[in-house]
Amino acid sequence: MRRRTLLILLAVLVAVGGAAAWNWQAGVRKALETAMSGDAPSSTTLEEAVGVAMKGIELVQGEKGIELWRLKATWAQLRQTNNIIDVDKPDLVYQMDGGKQVRIVAQKGEVQQQVQLVRMWDDVHATHERHELFASLMVYNGTSRTMYFPEGARMAGQGMSGNATKLEWDVAADVLRGSDGVSLLLMPRADEKGGQADGAQPKAVAPKKDAPRKDVAKKEALKKDVSGKAAQHKPGQTARKASPPKAPNTDAGASKPTKQETRQ
């Protein structure tokens, strides 16, 4: 009899516990769905979600059917007071034009869906193609599609490095704006240096060296031909000077009066 009573009590406890767990899960699901939709949840919904934590959360924001960013986190917790989702180890990927992406990871973060705001802090690391950005705090405004780094940032990448006390990144236009102590160093890449040097030798240097040699050789050949021709004509010219054409004419003029004299 006692055994049957204990079994009945155990079955009742299991049923009550299962119902409570089901209601708790429903409250958690409702609170998270309300928070992610951007609507302000009611006080009853928030009360049901006190201390709610979820493992492996994923949030997505889009516009006109196009995904703008996706955030994944190992853990997420919904605050009761201000409708903010706290996340651990957030991993945010922003979709840019042309299929490019910006990926930002950090140790801590929070998402305010209602105002389209994402904050990430502690070891913020952003990567974009071959460039990296390091900061302690990042604030993303979904309305202006701009990432702000109010505590400064350090940039490093292929061919450039720099830092700024304050930095903002317009990810829609892919434009960085720094203020309050900005330093930027641009460095040409090693492969670009090698490519320019290799291309410059055949185009700029080699023709200039070879062309004068050919011209000098042609000039020397012409000089030799001219000197040879001049050497051949010089003896004839001296002979003409030695026997001028005027001498025979004077003799012919002198013989005319002799002819006249014979006629007389």
C-alpha positions in Angstrom: 0.0 0.0 0.0 2.8 2.4 0.9 4.6 1.5 -2.2 1.6 2.3 -4.4 1.2 5.6 -2.6 4.8 6.6 -3.2 4.5 5.7 -6.9 1.4 7.9 -7.2 3.1 10.8 -5.4 6.2 10.4 -7.7 4.0 10.4 -10.8 2.3 13.6 -9.6 5.6 15.3 -8.9 6.9 14.3 -12.4 3.7 15.7 -14.0 3.9 18.9 -12.1 7.6 19.3 -12.8 7.1 18.6 -16.5 4.3 21.2 -16.7 6.4 23.8 -14.9 9.4 23.1 -17.1 7.1 23.4 -20.2 5.7 26.7 -19.0 9.2 28.0 -18.2 10.5 27.1 -21.7 7.5 28.7 -23.2 8.1 31.9 -21.3 11.8 31.9 -22.3 10.9 31.3 -25.9 8.3 34.1 -25.8 10.7 36.5 -24.2 13.5 35.9 -26.6 11.2 36.1 -29.6 9.8 39.4 -28.4 13.3 40.8 -27.7 14.6 39.8 -31.2 11.6 41.2 -32.9 12.3 44.7 -31.5 9.0 45.0 -29.6 9.0 46.0 -26.0 7.9 42.9 -24.0 5.4 43.2 -21.2 6.3 43.1 -17.6 4.7 39.7 -17.3 6.9 38.3 -20.1 10.0 39.8 -18.5 9.1 38.4 -15.1 8.8 35.0 -16.7 12.2 35.4 -18.3 14.2 36.4 -15.2 17.5 34.6 -15.2 16.9 33.1 -18.6 20.0 32.0 -20.4 20.4 30.3 -23.7 23.4 28.4 -25.2 24.3 28.9 -28.8 22.1 31.9 -29.7 22.1 33.4 -33.3 20.6 36.8 -34.2 20.0 38.1 -37.7 19.1 41.5 -38.9 18.1 42.3 -42.5 16.4 44.9 -44.7 14.2 44.4 -47.7 14.9 40.7 -47.6 18.7 41.2 -47.6 20.7 40.1 -44.6 22.9 42.8 -43.2 24.5 41.1 -40.3 24.4 37.9 -38.3 25.6 37.5 -34.7 26.5 34.2 -33.0 27.3 33.8 -29.4 28.2 30.9 -27.1 25.8 32.1 -24.4 23.0 34.8 -24.2 21.0 36.2 -21.4 18.0 38.5 -21.5 17.9 41.4 -19.0 14.6 42.0 -17.2 14.8 45.8 -17.0 15.8 47.2 -20.4 15.2 44.5 -23.0 18.9 44.0 -23.7 20.4 40.6 -24.7 23.9 40.0 -23.1 26.1 37.7 -25.1 29.4 35.9 -24.4 32.1 35.6 -27.1 30.0 37.3 -29.8 30.9 36.7 -33.4 29.4 39.3 -35.8 29.6 39.1 -39.6 28.5 42.2 -41.6 27.6 41.8 -45.3 29.1 44.5 -47.5 28.6 45.3 -51.1 30.3 43.1 -53.7 30.1 40.0 -51.5 32.7 41.4 -49.0 32.4 40.8 -45.3 33.5 42.3 -42.0 33.9 40.0 -39.1 34.2 41.2 -35.6 34.8 39.1 -32.5 35.1 40.0 -28.8 34.8 38.6 -25.3 31.6 40.3 -24.3 28.7 42.1 -26.0 25.1 43.2 -25.9 22.3 43.6 -28.5 19.6 46.1 -28.3 17.2 45.1 -31.1 14.7 47.8 -30.5 17.2 50.6 -31.3 19.4 48.5 -33.6 22.5 48.8 -31.5 25.3 46.3 -30.9 28.1 46.8 -28.4 31.1 44.6 -28.2 34.1 45.0 -25.8 37.2 43.3 -24.4 39.7 42.2 -27.1 37.7 43.5 -30.1 39.2 42.1 -33.3 37.8 43.0 -36.7 39.0 41.5 -40.0 38.2 42.8 -43.5 40.0 41.1 -46.5 43.7 41.5 -45.6 43.3 44.2 -43.0 42.8 43.9 -39.2 41.6 46.3 -36.6 42.1 46.0 -32.8 40.1 48.0 -30.2 38.7 47.7 -26.7 35.1 48.8 -27.6 33.0 48.8 -30.7 29.5 50.2 -31.0 27.5 49.5 -34.2 24.5 51.7 -35.1 22.2 49.8 -37.4 20.4 53.0 -38.4 23.4 54.7 -39.9 25.3 51.4 -40.6 28.4 52.8 -38.9 30.8 51.2 -36.4 32.2 53.5 -33.8 35.4 52.9 -31.8 35.2 55.6 -29.1 38.2 54.4 -27.1 40.5 54.3 -30.2 41.7 51.6 -32.5 44.8 50.3 -34.1 44.9 49.2 -37.8 47.2 46.9 -39.5 47.2 45.3 -43.0 49.1 44.7 -46.2 50.8 47.9 -47.1 49.5 50.1 -44.2 49.3 50.5 -40.5 48.0 53.3 -38.2 46.0 54.2 -35.1 43.5 56.8 -34.0 42.2 58.0 -30.7 38.7 58.0 -32.1 37.6 56.1 -35.2 34.4 55.5 -37.1 33.8 53.1 -40.0 31.0 53.7 -42.4 30.6 50.1 -43.5 27.9 51.0 -46.1 30.4 53.2 -48.0 33.5 51.4 -46.7 35.1 54.7 -45.4 37.2 55.1 -42.3 37.3 58.4 -40.4 39.7 59.1 -37.6 40.1 62.0 -35.2 42.2 63.2 -32.2 45.7 62.0 -33.0 45.6 60.0 -36.2 48.7 58.4 -37.6 48.9 56.4 -40.8 51.8 54.7 -42.5 51.5 53.5 -46.1 54.1 50.9 -47.2 54.4 49.5 -50.8 54.3 45.8 -51.0 57.4 43.7 -51.7 55.8 42.1 -54.8 54.9 45.5 -56.2 58.5 46.7 -55.8 59.8 43.7 -57.6 57.2 44.0 -60.3 58.1 47.6 -60.9 61.8 46.9 -61.0 61.5 44.0 -63.4 59.2 46.0 -65.7 61.4 49.1 -65.6 64.6 47.4 -66.9 63.4 46.3 -70.3 61.3 49.4 -71.0 63.3 52.3 -69.6 66.9 51.2 -69.3 67.7 48.7 -72.1 66.5 50.6 -75.1 68.3 53.8 -74.1 71.6 52.0 -73.8 71.2 49.9 -77.0 69.9 52.8 -79.2 73.0 55.1 -78.9 75.3 52.2 -79.7 73.5 51.5 -82.9 73.5 55.2 -83.9 77.2 55.5 -83.1 77.9 52.4 -85.2 75.9 53.9 -88.1 77.6 57.2 -87.8 81.0 55.6 -87.8 80.1 53.5 -90.9 78.9 56.7 -92.7 82.1 58.5 -91.8 84.2 55.7 -93.2 82.2 55.7 -96.5 82.5 59.5 -96.8 86.2 59.5 -96.0 86.8 56.7 -98.6 84.9 58.6 -101.3 86.7 61.8 -100.4 90.0 60.0 -100.7 89.1 58.7 -104.2 88.0 62.1 -105.5 91.0 64.1 -104.2 93.5 63.0 -106.9 91.2 64.0 -109.7 90.5 67.4 -108.1 94.2 68.1 -107.9 94.7 67.2 -111.6 91.9 69.6 -112.6 93.5 72.4 -110.6 96.9 71.7 -112.2 95.5 72.0 -115.7 92.8 74.7 -115.7 90.4 74.9 -118.6 91.3 78.6 -119.4 94.8 77.8 -120.8 93.5 76.1 -124.0 91.1 79.1 -124.7 93.9 81.6 -124.6 95.9 79.6 -127.1 92.9 79.3 -129.4 92.4 83.1 -129.2 96.1 83.7 -130.1 95.8 81.5 -133.2 93.0 83.5 -134.7 95.1 86.5 -135.7 97.6 84.1 -137.4 94.7 82.9 -139.6 93.8 86.5 -140.4 97.4 87.3 -141.2 97.6 84.5 -143.7 94.4 85.7 -145.4 95.9 89.1 -145.8 
